Amino acid sequence: MATSTTTLSIEQARTAVEAAILAPSIHNSQPWRWRLHGDTLDLRADLGRAVPVVDPHRRQMVMSCGAALFNAWLALRAAGLEVQVDEFPDGTDLAIGRLAALRVVGQCPPAQGDTALVDAISRRHTDRRPFDRTELPDEVVRGLRRAAESEGCWLVSVVRPGTRVELSVLLAHADWIETHDPDYRAELLAWSRTDPNALDGVPRSAVVGGAEPRQSEFPLRDFDIIGEAGQRLRDPEVERPGVLVLGTDSDSPDEWLHAGRALGRLLLVATAAGLAASPLGQAIDVDATRNLLREAAGGSGEAQMILRVGYPDPAAPALPQTPRRPAHDVLEVAHDA
Ligand SMILES: Cc1cc2nc3c(=O)[nH]c(=O)nc-3n(C[C@H](O)[C@H](O)[C@H](O)COP(=O)(O)O)c2cc1C
């Protein structure tokens, strides 16, 4: 029942969920469900949106939800609300429990920087296009590392030439394993979209394709499996992007959620700094290469994400928004709200 102490309005909750649904998710599967009751927004995983071949342990599903959780939390904070976050309040079985409960407990002015981050939510996109050749300044990398650390994760910038070669070999190896797996190809095809009215999945406009192979140290996930040639944006040249490995001290659902929150935060910090990024996920999807990656990256614990980061080509057109299901599809409002 609504009481006079209720401080989270339906409108504020809807704004938070609208921010949450703009988060990145594996294959744009948008695997989240939200419920508003009283002063609390609950987040659950939508298991019907799992991608079991690429993500058999649902690690990337939880990370996607973690990024959405970060956006929702940020939107509430930017609205001047004080928010208490309880993670996995019912335990870590995704089929039964909530991933998080965001409870508004009062008012509190937003922290410095939160407004710039919230503004970046609608400008953040996964950018798979070639980057400008400008290197990432150390100060920018430090800012991204602080973003990861503030969510309880670590971030390593892969700069040693030998380590970059090792990483590119691991990616190529994992890419080969995945693209030779018919189940992987079928799942990727099921989440690839040509219909302009689709509300989820990866649209053709987000995929860089072309008749010639893309020239980079690092292979992107190849979404171009339906044989249509995508549009080339400019002549290929070997790019040397910044490469960051995001990790956690251990490998458990609550750490995956932290990694998702860290991913959400650091992608917004990157966007606010004029950077573009795209995941290089294959080496983490495949257990064998993920284990080797941890050693190559030198982080202590588990690698959760590899990101390619750089400055977008100033001549490249703005990226279109990838589709999203509307907030009313993913938000349930309880009678007491
Ligand atoms: C956990 C996770 C893993 C991802 N892995 C990859 C990947 O390996 N390759 C890739 O190109 N994009 C990857 N993405 C990006 C998604 O495809 C992207 O977020 C989604 O299509 C929505 O597009 P947007 O980020 O532009 O909003 C990943 C995203 C998440 C959250």
The ligand as an SDF file (V2000), in Angstrom:
LIG
                    3D

 31 33  0  0  0  0  0  0  0  0999 V2000
   28.3930   -9.3670  -21.4630 C   0  0  0  0  0  0  0  0  0  0  0  0
   28.4620   -8.7900  -22.8560 C   0  0  0  0  0  0  0  0  0  0  0  0
   29.2130   -9.4320  -23.8430 C   0  0  0  0  0  0  0  0  0  0  0  0
   29.3020   -8.8920  -25.1380 C   0  0  0  0  0  0  0  0  0  0  0  0
   30.0990   -9.5170  -26.0630 N   0  0  0  0  0  0  0  0  0  0  0  0
   30.2740   -8.9400  -27.2750 C   0  0  0  0  0  0  0  0  0  0  0  0
   31.2170   -9.4800  -28.2030 C   0  0  0  0  0  0  0  0  0  0  0  0
   31.9020  -10.4540  -27.9230 O   0  0  0  0  0  0  0  0  0  0  0  0
   31.3710   -8.8710  -29.4040 N   0  0  0  0  0  0  0  0  0  0  0  0
   30.6600   -7.7460  -29.7460 C   0  0  0  0  0  0  0  0  0  0  0  0
   30.8620   -7.2330  -30.8300 O   0  0  0  0  0  0  0  0  0  0  0  0
   29.7390   -7.2130  -28.8850 N   0  0  0  0  0  0  0  0  0  0  0  0
   29.5570   -7.7630  -27.6590 C   0  0  0  0  0  0  0  0  0  0  0  0
   28.6930   -7.2000  -26.7520 N   0  0  0  0  0  0  0  0  0  0  0  0
   27.9500   -5.9800  -27.1210 C   0  0  0  0  0  0  0  0  0  0  0  0
   26.4900   -6.2800  -27.4610 C   0  0  0  0  0  0  0  0  0  0  0  0
   26.3820   -6.9480  -28.7040 O   0  0  0  0  0  0  0  0  0  0  0  0
   25.7340   -4.9400  -27.4720 C   0  0  0  0  0  0  0  0  0  0  0  0
   25.7710   -4.3940  -26.1740 O   0  0  0  0  0  0  0  0  0  0  0  0
   24.2870   -5.0710  -27.9120 C   0  0  0  0  0  0  0  0  0  0  0  0
   24.2160   -5.4950  -29.2560 O   0  0  0  0  0  0  0  0  0  0  0  0
   23.5380   -3.7350  -27.7720 C   0  0  0  0  0  0  0  0  0  0  0  0
   24.1520   -2.7320  -28.5400 O   0  0  0  0  0  0  0  0  0  0  0  0
   24.7140   -1.3940  -27.8650 P   0  0  0  0  0  0  0  0  0  0  0  0
   25.8100   -1.7780  -26.9160 O   0  0  0  0  0  0  0  0  0  0  0  0
   25.2280   -0.5880  -29.0200 O   0  0  0  0  0  0  0  0  0  0  0  0
   23.5900   -0.7090  -27.1380 O   0  0  0  0  0  0  0  0  0  0  0  0
   28.5850   -7.7090  -25.4580 C   0  0  0  0  0  0  0  0  0  0  0  0
   27.8280   -7.0680  -24.4560 C   0  0  0  0  0  0  0  0  0  0  0  0
   27.7790   -7.5930  -23.1660 C   0  0  0  0  0  0  0  0  0  0  0  0
   27.0130   -6.8620  -22.0880 C   0  0  0  0  0  0  0  0  0  0  0  0
  1  2  1  0
  2  3  1  0
  2 30  2  0
  3  4  2  0
  4  5  1  0
  4 28  1  0
  5  6  2  0
  6  7  1  0
  6 13  1  0
  7  8  2  0
  7  9  1  0
  9 10  1  0
 10 11  2  0
 10 12  1  0
 12 13  2  0
 13 14  1  0
 14 15  1  0
 14 28  1  0
 15 16  1  0
 16 17  1  0
 16 18  1  0
 18 19  1  0
 18 20  1  0
 20 21  1  0
 20 22  1  0
 22 23  1  0
 23 24  1  0
 24 25  2  0
 24 26  1  0
 24 27  1  0
 28 29  2  0
 29 30  1  0
 30 31  1  0
M  END
$$$$
